[in-house]
Amino acid sequence: MRVLVLGAGVIGVTTSYYLAKLGCDVTMLDRQSGPGLETSFGNAGEISPGYASPWAGPGVPVKAVRWMMDKYGPLVVRPQWDPAMWRWMLQMLRNCTSARYAVNKSRMVGIAEYSRDCLRILRRDEGLAYDERSQGTLQLFRKQAQLDAIGGDIEVLRQYGVPYEVLDRAGCVNVEPGLARAREPFVGGLRLPEDETGDCYMFTDGLAKIAAGLGVKTVYDTTIKSIEVAGGSVAQVTTDKGVFTADRYVVALGSFSPLLLRPLGIDIPVYPVKGYSLTVPIVDAAAAPESTVMDETYKVAITRLGDRIRVGGTAEVGSYQVTLRPERRLPLDRSLGDLFPEGGDVSRALFWSGLRPMTPDGPPVIGATHLDNLVLNTGHGTLGWTMACGAGKIVADQITGHRTDIPVEGLSYTRYGHG
């Protein structure tokens, strides 16, 4: 079976790998010069199934207003004359109820846990190295009210059998000794010892090489112009390098997926939410994080990646541009300076931004469409790295007629009224 995969980020590459493992003849297209050079390049580096949660939840609208008034806040909305943006925001608001939050989180935790298990098998089978660590994630609370409010999240962790630890300040320092030098107080944390970390770009680049060894063909520096349909099926994909055809097609283009899909009558509410990161060289290993520390106050993740610290966070709604805005660096600098002030040399930091493909309810969009040979694998939001292997294996199983290992009905685009 010939399969054309559109997109060579971590989602496209994992999908291509699993398809090749199942015997498919795979070609992968991307506009960049290599794999993983857009959103996969500089993300926060965390693989955190237990923290797989929708952004839409009870109390979020009130918090959002407060965040937008704080120069260190994690959220910025830049209004545009874009109906897709306003529809996405309204749909997100409709999902800010306890009942919808519970359903959406259950869907996200399910695929995230499965994906981590797939990653471990892949790493064992392929011997792939990507500055990986398996030392858990610590969600750090600066205020007692934050720590007191974790009851709902703990219930979900219990429901799915996810190991966790509630730690006081001393317990946090025990697992993250660098926090002993923190300049600002904190009261405790919620630790998920099964979570992992790693450099998503290194993983994507390395897996693309392994996939090539399995026969996957890659065509880079190629702009996809349109998808043509005939008789209820995709007939071809037109690019600036010519026409490509296959038996099956996978759209894994992140935030840009809806732009190609709308002309086909597939209108999924995936919208870009820009995130920023700093990559800082470590100057004192003892003062740097051991794994990932999530600063709950500023919604910033601080992760150790080999001899570097990756600081990722902030959310900017309203643009397809990856322009670096200096003011959005402030929360990243502050969080790192407060918690690990002596760990890295911030003067040599690499400042980066990328577009997260967010759905308004939280779960990704995975599975078949009304076109009988077109499959979607997009909308993973901030969790593309966390969900990549599981999502790729699910799509490969669906395309080749294998039964998926976990239920995936709640991930289909039919939840938005399509199909």
N, C-alpha and C positions, 0 to 999 in steps of 0.2 A: 504493500500500500504506500502510495506517495503522499506525503504530508508536507504542506507549506506552513511554516510557523512565522508569523509576523511579529517581530520584536526579539531582540537579543539581550534583554536585561536578565536579571536572575530568574524571572518567571519564564521567559522564552527559552532560556538555556536549559533549565531543569526539565521543562516540557519536552524539548528536543532530545535530551539525554534519555528520558524514560521511554519515549517513542522508539528511539533507536534500539534500546535494550529489548523491546518487544518485536523487533524485526522490521520496523518501518523504514522506508527510504525518505529521509528528512532533509529539507532545505530550509534554512533560516535566513530571513532578511532583516536588515537594520540600517538606519540612516547614518549611524556613527561608523568610525573606522575600526571598531572592535567591540567585543561584548562588554556589557555592564558599565557603559560610560555615561549613563544618565542617572536616573534615580538610584540605581544600585551602587553607584560609585562611592558616595560619601555618607551613607546613612549611619545611624547611631551604633550599629554593630551588635545589637542585642537580639537573641533568639529567645523570646519570652512568652511561651504559651499561656502561662498563668496570668499574665497581664494583658491578655488579648481581650480588650474591652471596647465597646462602641464609644465614640466620642459623644453620641447622643444619649443622654441619661437624665434622670431626675435632678433638678437643680442646675443643670448646665446653662440654660438661658440667663439666669441671674449671674452666675459666675462669669459668663462671657462678657456681659456688660462691664463688670468690674475689671476683668483682664484687659479689655480694650482701653480703659482709662489709666492703666498703669504702664509706664514706659518699659518696665521689666516684665510685663505680662506676656503670657505665651501666645496670645491671639491678636491678630490684626485682620480687619476686613476692609478691603479696598473696593468700594462699589463700582460695578461696571454695567454698561448697557448690554447685558448678556442674560437673556431669559433662562438659560441653563443654570446660571449661577443662582438666580433668585428661586428657581424651582428647587434646586438642590438644598438651599438653606431652609425653605419651607418644609420640605420633606424631612430634613434633619430635626426641625422643631417638633414635627408630629411624632418623631420617635423618642422624644424626651419624656417618656412615661416609664413607670416601674415595670409594667407588664411587657412593653416592647423591649426595654433594656434587657430583661431576663432572657427573652427569646433570642435576641441578637447576640448577646454574650455567649449563650450556650452554643450557638452555631459557630462562633469564632473560636472558642476554646476547643471545640471538637476537632476542627481541622488543624488548629495550631499544635495541639498535642500529637496528632497523627503525623504532622509534618516533621516535628522534631524526631520522632521515631524513625521516619524515612531517612532523615539526614544522618542519623547515627549508622544506619545500615549502609548508606552510600559511602560514608567516610571509611567505614570498615572495609567495604568491598574494593574501593578505589584507592585508598591510601592518600586521599586528598588533604593537603595541609593549607590552612588559611588563617593563621594566628588564632586558632580556636582555643577556647577554654571552657571547662564544664564546672564552674564554681558558683553558679547561681546568680540571682538578681536580688538586690536589696532596694526596696522602695522606702525612701527615707522621709520621715516626717519631722518638720521643724516645730510644729505646734501640737499640743495635746489633742485639740479638737480633730485634727486630721487622723491621728491614731485611733481616736474613739469612734471614727466613722467607718471603719473597715469591716464591720460586721457583715454587710451584704456581700462584699467580695469574698470573704472567708466562706460563706455559705456555698457560693458557687464552686470554690476550690474543693470544698468537702464533697459536693455533689459529683464532681468529676475525679475524685481521688487524687488531687494534685497536692503533693507534700508542701507544707509551709511551716514557717516559724515566725512567731511574733516576738520581737526583741526589744529590750530596753536599750538605753544609750550604750551601756557597757557591752551588751551583746552585739550591737552594731559595730563597735570598735574591734571586737574580737574577730569578726569575719572580714572587716575592712580596716586594718590597722592604720591606714593613712588618715582616717577620719579623726584620729586622736589629735591631729594638728589643725582641725577645722577652726575657722575664725568666727563662725556663727553657731549658736546653740541648736541642738536637735534633741528630740525626746525619745525616739525609737524608730522601729521600722518593721516592715513585713518582708520576710525573705522567702524566696522560692528556690530551694537548693537544686532543683532539677533543670533550671534554665541554663542556657549556654550563651557564649559570645563568639564573635569572629568577624573577620573582614569580608564583607559581602562581595566587594569587587574581586578580591583575591580568589574567593570561592568561584565566582561566576567565570572569571578568566580561566581558572584551572579546569573547571568542569567543561567549558567550551572546547578545550584541547582534548579532553577525554572523549567528548562526544564526537569530535572530528575523527578520532581513532576508531569510533564505531561506525563511521561512514556518513556522519552529518555534514552536509555541505553548507557553507556560510557565504552570503553575498552581502558585504558591507558597503558603506558609502552609497546607499541606495534609498532614494525617497519613494515611498509608496504613495501613489496618487489616487487610486480608486480600487474598489472591489466591484467587479461586474457580475450580474446575476442573470441566469436564464433558466426558465422552467423550474423554479423553486430550488435551485442550487447555485452555488458560486461557480461561475464559469472560468474566471481568470482574475488575476491581480495585476494591475497595470502600474509600472514604476518608471522612473526616469532612465532605467536601463533595459526597458522592454517589458514583455508580458511573461508572467509565470503561471503555470497551471499545475494542479495536483488533484488527488482523489479527495483529500480532506484538507481543511484550512483551519488554523488556530490564530485568533486575534489575541496577542499578548503585548499590546502597545501602551499599557498603563493609562495615563491621563489622556492620551491622544486616541484611545480606542473609540470613544463616542463619535468623534469627527468623521471617521470612516464608516461607522455603523449606521448613523442616522439616515443616509441616503438609501439604505437597504430596508428601512422600516424597523430598525432595532434601536430604540431610544433608551439606552440605559443611563441612569443618573450617576455617572462617574464624573467627578470634577477635580481639577488640580488644587491641592492645598500645599503651598510651598513650605518646605522645611529648610533649616539651615544647620550647618555643623562646623565645628572647628576640629582640626587634627593637629595635636600639639606633641612635640617630641618630649619624651620623659627625661628629666634631669636628675630625679631622685626616686628610684624605684620604690623605696620604703614609704614615700609620701604620696604615691600614686594609687589609684584604685586597683584592687585585685581582679575584679570582674566588672559588673555593671552596678552603678548606684543611680537610682531614679530619684531625682530631687522633686518631690511632690509639689512643693510650693511653686516652682517655676516650670514644671513639666519638662525637665531637662534630664537626659540620660548621659551619664559619664561612664565611659567604657574603656577598659584597657585592651589595646590591640597590639600585641608584641611590644615594641619599644616606643609606642605612641599612645596618646590618650585621645579618644574620639568623644567630642561633646556635641550632642545632637538635640534639637528641639525647635520650638516655636512653630506657629501655624499662621500662614498668611493666605487668606482667601481672596481671589479676585484677579488672577492673572495667570497666563501661560508662559510668562517670562521668568527666567532664572536670574534676573538682575540682582546683584548683591546690594542689599541696603544696610549700610553700616549700623544704623540704629537697632537692627534685628540681631546684631551680635551682642548687644548689651546683656540680655538674659543668660547667654552662654558664658560670657566672661565672668559674670557675677556668680553664677552657680559654681563654676570651677574654682574661682577665687575664694568663695566662702568655704567650700568643703575640702578641696585638695590644693591649697594655695602654694605649696612647695613642690608639687609633683612634676609640673611641666614648664617649659619655656614658652609662655604665651606670645612673646615677641616674635617667635618663629612659627606661629600658627598658620595653617592653611584654612582660609575661610571659603565655604562652599555652600551652594544651595541646589535643591532638586525638587521636583514636583511629585508629590504623593498622590496616587489616583484613589480618591476617597469616594465611598458610597455614603449616602445619607444615613443608612441604618447601621453600617459597620462591616458586615460580612462581605467577602469578595463576590464577584459574579463569575461563576464557573459552570460550564456545561453546554449542552446542545442548544441550538436556536431553531426557529421555524424553517430556516434553510437547512436542508438535510445533510449538508457536508461542511457546515460552519460551526465551530466550537469556540466558546469564549473562555478566557483565563485572564481576568483583569480586575481592577477595583480593590486591590489588597491594602490600600491606604498606607499606614505606617508599619504594616506587618508583612510586607512583601518578603523580606528576608526570613521572617519567622515561618511563613506559610508556603514558601516556594516549593520545597521538595514534595510536600503533601499535595499541593495543587497540581504540580506537574505530573505526579503519578496518577492522580484521579483522572486528569484529562487523557493521559495515555491509555489508561484502562478503558475509559469510555469509548475512545476512538477505535480501539482494537477489539471491542466487544467483551472485555473482561468485567466481571463484577467488581465494583469498587469496594475497598476494605471498610469504609465507613459510610453511613447515610449522608447523601449530599443533596437531598431534595430542597432544603432550605437555602442552598447556594445558587440555585438557578435564577435566571432573569425573569422567570414567570412570577416571582414574588412581587414584581412591579406591575403586574397586570398584562404582561405580554404572553404570547404563545397559546 
